[in-house]
């Protein structure tokens, strides 16, 4: 009798594991490709800004205002969209955000009115902010901590592929439609809407929505959040005010991770945004300098995935991987801003792609693992607010002003300071991670 019950239980568990694996593959593909679609839309206007200025008669100031409107709108909306997705169906939320982004992007192709484009870019910013919180929530709910570093790194690399495919879609549209700027926006929107439709078909909201147990119940592994509390799946959720206060504002780990992310965003955009302007001062041609933007992005993908997998092999020690990467990043920054050797500068750019994007990828996972399951989207939105409102603004507006007034040395000092601040915060996070790891090990021993 007991043997028969055990056989039935094993059969049920085997069926659940098989169903889980199928659904997990669908979720990984859906979140990754959907985020590629989001980035195709996000970068069309930025990539085509020179042609837009010529065709529409805009000046650099107008282009800058449109792009800054996107950044501010995106950063602010991300908090609200993050809180919203925690209470809605993430599968539909992700697809609808991409559909709306594609629609508003399509409309830009049919107007040359500056104020209409400004409004449309603000609407794109709001709908774009629906992407990352939905993706990160799904990954956290579908994958165990033992494998989440690898999965999250694969998803985070999707934006690099999105940047490449954005350029590819623009080139295809330019070739097929004789350089029509309108068709550039149409093709990008069509590609992204198609991706949204296909990924909607293979995506799943949560395990519970299809009758499967939550990932903690399935694996039997107990996780703790940044406050040392068990991250159990909870059907009853506190209201927004309680979640924001107790899970975000009073969570020390969330603040440490968020400020680390903001600092590395300063480094990221402080390098990426100024490659076309900085490298010519080292003797590179303007054409080659533009190509190195792509090299910086694409070179990061293998290293980010490998180091994300390494964080899993080290039992979830994300902060340690981020700290080592950031120390290497600082060393590369020194070489980047002091060397005149062009070959060395190219090598440094290759390395910096991995050393910058690895911590940027893992901090997104760390902030999710620091909160209860009902605050996953909100934690993503909270961190995104600091990344874009402060990090990107400092890296573009402030550094631009300093370089214009005092030269690249002053701009590099801001980037150095951000890197050092990130390292200091990560040292604190390594110690906190060690403490939480001890609590988690004890909880799992008790659970056995």
C-alpha positions in Angstrom: 0.0 0.0 0.0 2.7 2.4 1.0 4.9 1.4 -2.0 1.9 2.0 -4.3 1.4 5.5 -2.8 5.1 6.3 -3.2 5.0 5.2 -6.9 2.0 7.4 -7.5 3.7 10.4 -5.8 6.8 9.8 -7.9 4.7 9.6 -11.1 3.0 12.9 -10.3 6.3 14.6 -9.5 7.8 13.3 -12.7 4.9 14.7 -14.7 5.2 18.0 -12.9 8.9 18.2 -13.7 8.3 17.4 -17.4 5.6 20.1 -17.6 7.8 22.5 -15.7 10.7 22.1 -18.1 8.4 22.7 -21.1 6.9 25.8 -19.6 10.4 27.0 -18.5 11.7 26.8 -22.0 8.7 28.8 -23.2 9.1 31.4 -20.5 12.8 31.8 -21.3 12.2 32.2 -25.0 9.3 34.5 -24.5 11.0 36.9 -22.1 14.2 36.9 -24.1 12.7 37.5 -27.6 10.1 39.9 -26.3 12.9 42.0 -24.7 14.7 41.9 -28.1 11.5 43.4 -29.5 11.4 46.1 -26.9 14.9 47.1 -27.7 14.2 47.2 -31.4 11.6 49.8 -30.8 13.6 51.7 -28.1 16.6 52.3 -30.4 15.0 53.2 -33.7 14.8 56.9 -33.1 18.2 57.1 -31.5 19.8 55.2 -34.4 18.1 57.3 -37.0 18.6 60.7 -35.3 20.9 62.1 -38.0 18.5 61.2 -40.9 15.6 62.6 -38.8 17.4 65.9 -38.4 18.0 66.2 -42.1 14.5 65.1 -43.2 12.5 66.9 -40.5 14.7 69.9 -40.0 15.2 69.3 -36.3 18.4 70.6 -34.6 20.5 68.7 -32.1 18.8 70.5 -29.2 15.4 69.1 -30.3 16.8 65.6 -30.7 18.3 65.8 -27.2 15.0 67.0 -25.7 13.2 64.1 -27.3 15.7 61.5 -26.1 15.8 63.0 -22.6 12.0 62.9 -22.5 12.2 59.2 -23.1 14.8 58.7 -20.4 12.8 60.6 -17.8 9.5 59.1 -18.7 11.0 55.6 -18.7 12.6 56.0 -15.3 9.5 57.4 -13.6 7.0 55.0 -15.2 9.1 51.9 -14.3 8.2 52.2 -10.6 4.5 52.3 -11.4 4.6 49.6 -14.0 6.7 47.4 -11.7 4.1 47.7 -9.0 1.3 47.0 -11.5 2.7 43.8 -12.9 3.0 42.3 -9.5 -0.8 42.3 -9.4 -1.6 41.4 -13.1 -0.9 38.7 -15.6 2.8 39.1 -16.6 2.3 37.2 -19.8 -0.3 39.6 -21.2 1.4 42.6 -19.5 4.6 41.9 -21.4 2.9 41.4 -24.8 0.6 44.5 -24.4 3.5 46.7 -23.6 5.3 45.6 -26.8 2.2 46.0 -28.9 1.7 49.5 -27.6 5.3 50.4 -28.1 5.2 49.2 -31.7 2.0 51.2 -32.3 3.3 54.5 -31.0 6.6 53.9 -32.9 4.6 53.3 -36.0 2.9 56.7 -35.6 6.2 58.5 -35.4 6.9 57.4 -39.0 3.8 59.4 -40.2 4.5 62.7 -38.6 7.1 65.4 -38.7 5.6 67.6 -36.0 8.1 68.0 -33.1 5.6 68.2 -30.3 3.6 65.2 -31.6 6.9 63.2 -31.7 7.8 64.4 -28.2 4.4 63.1 -27.0 4.8 59.8 -28.8 8.2 59.3 -27.4 6.8 59.8 -23.9 4.1 57.2 -24.6 6.8 54.8 -25.9 8.8 55.4 -22.7 5.8 54.5 -20.6 5.0 51.3 -22.5 8.7 50.4 -22.7 8.8 50.4 -18.9 6.4 47.4 -18.9 9.0 45.1 -20.3 11.8 44.5 -17.8 9.5 44.2 -14.6 7.4 41.6 -16.4 10.4 39.6 -17.6 12.2 39.7 -14.3 9.1 38.7 -12.4 8.5 35.7 -14.6 12.1 34.5 -14.4 12.2 34.8 -10.6 8.9 32.8 -10.3 9.8 30.0 -12.8 13.4 29.3 -12.1 15.1 28.2 -8.9 17.9 30.1 -7.3 20.3 27.3 -8.2 19.9 28.1 -11.9 18.6 31.7 -11.9 22.0 33.3 -12.5 22.4 31.5 -15.8 18.9 32.1 -17.0 18.9 35.7 -15.9 22.1 36.4 -17.7 20.8 34.9 -20.9 17.7 37.1 -20.7 19.8 40.2 -19.8 21.9 39.6 -23.0 18.7 40.0 -25.1 19.1 43.7 -25.2 22.5 43.3 -26.9 20.8 41.2 -29.6 18.0 43.8 -29.7 20.4 46.5 -30.5 21.9 44.5 -33.3 18.5 43.6 -34.8 17.3 47.2 -34.6 20.1 48.2 -36.9 19.4 45.1 -39.1 15.7 46.1 -39.4 16.7 49.6 -40.3 19.1 48.4 -43.0 16.5 46.1 -44.5 13.8 48.8 -44.6 16.3 51.3 -46.1 17.2 48.8 -48.8 13.7 47.6 -49.6 12.0 51.0 -49.6 14.6 53.3 -51.1 15.6 54.9 -47.9 12.1 55.8 -46.8 12.2 57.0 -43.1 8.5 56.2 -42.7 9.1 52.6 -43.6 12.0 52.3 -41.2 9.5 52.9 -38.4 6.9 50.7 -40.0 9.3 47.7 -40.4 10.6 48.0 -36.8 7.0 48.1 -35.5 6.0 45.1 -37.7 8.9 43.0 -36.5 8.3 43.8 -32.9 4.5 43.2 -33.1 5.2 39.8 -34.8 7.6 38.9 -32.0 5.0 39.9 -29.4 2.3 37.7 -31.0 4.6 34.6 -31.3 5.9 34.9 -27.8 2.5 35.4 -26.4 1.6 31.9 -27.7 4.5 30.2 -25.8 4.6 32.2 -22.6 3.0 31.3 -19.3 2.2 33.7 -16.4 3.0 31.8 -13.2 3.3 28.1 -12.4 0.1 28.3 -10.3 -1.8 29.7 -13.3 -1.5 26.3 -15.0 -1.9 24.1 -12.0 1.7 23.6 -11.1 3.3 24.2 -7.7 5.5 27.2 -7.1 9.2 26.7 -7.8 10.1 26.5 -4.0 7.5 23.7 -3.4 8.7 21.8 -6.5 12.4 21.9 -5.6 12.0 21.9 -1.8 14.6 24.7 -1.7 14.0 27.4 0.8 15.0 31.0 -0.2 15.3 34.0 2.1 15.0 37.6 1.1 17.3 40.6 1.9 15.8 40.8 5.4 16.4 37.1 6.2 12.7 36.1 5.8 11.6 33.0 3.8 10.4 33.9 0.3 7.3 31.8 0.3 4.7 32.1 -2.4 1.8 34.1 -0.9 -1.7 34.4 -2.3 -2.6 37.3 0.1 -0.6 40.4 -0.7 -0.2 43.5 1.4 -1.3 46.8 -0.1 1.1 48.9 -2.2 2.0 51.2 0.7 3.0 48.4 3.0 5.0 46.6 0.3 6.8 49.8 -0.7 7.7 50.7 2.9 8.6 47.3 4.3 9.9 45.4 1.3 11.7 48.3 -0.5 12.4 51.4 1.6 13.3 49.5 4.8 15.2 46.8 3.0 18.9 47.6 3.3 19.9 45.1 0.6 17.5 46.8 -1.9 19.2 50.1 -1.3 22.7 48.7 -1.5 21.9 46.9 -4.8 20.0 49.9 -6.2 22.8 52.3 -5.6 25.4 49.8 -7.0 23.3 49.6 -10.1 23.0 53.3 -10.4 26.8 53.7 -10.1 27.5 51.1 -12.7 24.9 52.7 -15.0 27.0 55.9 -14.8 30.0 53.8 -16.0 28.0 52.1 -18.7 26.6 55.2 -20.3 29.7 57.2 -19.5 31.6 54.9 -21.8 28.9 53.8 -24.3 27.4 57.2 -25.0 30.7 58.9 -25.6 32.6 56.2 -27.6 31.9 58.0 -30.9 33.3 61.3 -29.5 36.1 60.0 -27.3 37.9 57.5 -29.6 38.6 60.1 -32.3 40.7 61.9 -29.7 42.9 58.8 -29.6 43.4 58.7 -33.4 40.5 56.5 -34.4 38.3 57.5 -37.4 34.7 58.6 -36.8 33.5 55.6 -38.8 35.5 53.1 -36.7 34.5 54.8 -33.5 30.8 54.1 -34.4 31.6 50.4 -35.0 33.1 50.1 -31.6 29.7 50.9 -30.0 28.5 47.6 -31.4 31.7 45.8 -30.4 31.3 47.0 -26.9 27.7 45.7 -26.8 28.1 42.3 -28.5 31.4 41.4 -26.9 29.7 41.3 -23.5 27.2 38.4 -24.3 29.4 35.3 -23.8 31.2 36.6 -20.7 27.9 37.8 -19.1 26.3 34.4 -19.6 29.4 32.5 -18.4 29.8 34.6 -15.2 26.1 34.4 -14.5 26.5 30.6 -14.6 29.5 30.8 -12.4 27.4 32.7 -9.8 25.1 29.6 -9.8 28.1 27.2 -9.3 29.1 29.4 -6.4 25.7 28.8 -4.7 24.2 32.2 -5.6 27.2 34.4 -4.6 26.1 37.1 -7.1 27.7 40.0 -5.1 31.1 38.3 -5.1 31.0 37.9 -9.0 29.9 41.6 -9.2 32.8 42.7 -7.0 35.5 40.9 -8.9 34.0 42.2 -12.2 33.9 45.8 -10.9 37.5 45.7 -9.8 38.5 44.5 -13.2 36.2 47.2 -14.7 38.1 49.9 -12.7 41.5 48.6 -14.0 40.2 48.7 -17.6 38.8 52.3 -17.1 42.3 53.5 -16.1 43.8 52.0 -19.2 41.0 53.3 -21.4 41.5 56.9 -20.2 45.3 56.9 -20.0 46.6 54.7 -22.9 47.3 56.0 -26.4 47.9 52.5 -27.8 45.0 51.8 -30.2 45.3 48.0 -30.0 45.2 48.1 -26.2 42.1 50.4 -26.3 40.3 47.9 -28.6 41.2 45.0 -26.2 40.0 47.1 -23.2 36.7 47.8 -24.9 36.2 44.1 -25.5 36.9 43.3 -21.8 34.9 46.2 -20.4 31.7 45.0 -22.2 31.8 41.9 -20.0 33.0 43.6 -16.9 30.3 46.3 -17.0 27.4 44.2 -18.2 28.0 41.3 -15.8 27.3 43.3 -12.6 24.5 45.2 -14.4 22.9 41.8 -15.2 23.3 40.3 -11.8 22.2 43.3 -9.7 18.9 43.0 -11.5 18.6 39.5 -10.2 19.9 40.4 -6.7 17.3 43.1 -6.2 14.6 40.5 -7.1 16.0 37.9 -4.7 16.1 40.5 -1.9 12.3 40.9 -1.8 9.2 38.7 -1.3 7.6 37.3 -4.5 4.8 39.9 -4.4 7.3 42.7 -4.7 9.4 41.4 -7.7 8.1 43.9 -10.2 8.2 46.8 -7.8 11.9 46.1 -6.9 12.8 46.1 -10.6 10.9 49.4 -11.1 12.5 51.0 -8.0 16.0 50.1 -9.2 15.2 51.3 -12.8 14.1 54.7 -11.5 17.6 55.3 -10.0 19.3 53.8 -13.0 17.7 56.2 -15.5 16.8 59.3 -13.6 20.2 59.6 -11.9 22.6 57.1 -13.5 22.0 57.8 -17.2 21.4 61.6 -16.6 24.8 61.9 -14.8 26.5 59.8 -17.5 25.1 61.9 -20.4 24.2 65.4 -19.3 26.7 66.0 -16.5 29.7 64.3 -18.2 28.8 66.1 -21.5 28.9 69.5 -19.7 32.1 68.7 -17.8 33.9 67.5 -21.0 32.8 70.5 -22.9 34.1 72.9 -20.2 37.2 71.0 -18.8 38.0 68.2 -21.1 38.0 64.4 -20.9 40.0 64.2 -17.7 37.1 65.7 -15.7 34.6 63.4 -17.4 36.8 60.4 -16.6 36.9 61.5 -12.9 33.1 61.1 -12.6 33.3 57.6 -14.1 36.2 56.7 -11.8 34.2 57.9 -8.8 31.2 55.9 -9.8 33.3 52.7 -10.2 34.9 53.2 -6.8 31.5 53.8 -5.1 30.1 50.7 -6.7 33.1 48.6 -5.4 32.6 50.0 -1.9 28.9 49.1 -2.0 29.7 45.6 -3.4 32.1 44.9 -0.5 29.2 45.6 1.9 27.0 43.4 -0.2 29.5 40.5 -0.2 29.4 40.5 3.7 25.6 40.8 3.7 25.3 38.0 1.1 27.4 35.7 3.4 25.1 36.4 6.4 22.0 35.7 4.4 23.6 32.6 2.9 24.1 31.2 6.4 20.4 31.9 7.3 19.3 30.2 4.0 21.5 27.1 4.7 20.0 26.8 8.2 16.5 27.1 6.8 17.1 24.4 4.3 18.6 22.1 6.9 15.5 22.6 9.1 13.3 21.9 6.1 14.8 18.6 5.3 
